[in-house]
């Protein structure tokens, strides 16, 4: 399943967050595939798209950043997955 996370850098933690990211700590743990990551132009946060079938591994990837980032995560569907569901529910 795919998950979209948004993150916001907690006040006073930007230098630490950048240091960890540049040191390679932004890579997800085994069992979680990083599909894409985007950074806000103002350095306040960003977005990341993951794929995993292991919620524990996904949880680990968020837990290691919890002291420097506020993270919100939701499961997401692509158009090809959502369309058939919507077609069934909203058929005329």
Secondary structure as GFF3:
##gff-version 3
##sequence-region A 1 92
A	DSSP	beta_strand	2	9	.	.	.	ID=ss1
A	DSSP	alpha_helix	14	20	.	.	.	ID=ss2
A	DSSP	pi_helix	21	25	.	.	.	ID=ss3
A	DSSP	beta_strand	33	39	.	.	.	ID=ss4
A	DSSP	beta_strand	45	51	.	.	.	ID=ss5
A	DSSP	alpha_helix	55	63	.	.	.	ID=ss6
A	DSSP	beta_strand	69	76	.	.	.	ID=ss7
A	DSSP	alpha_helix	79	89	.	.	.	ID=ss8
###
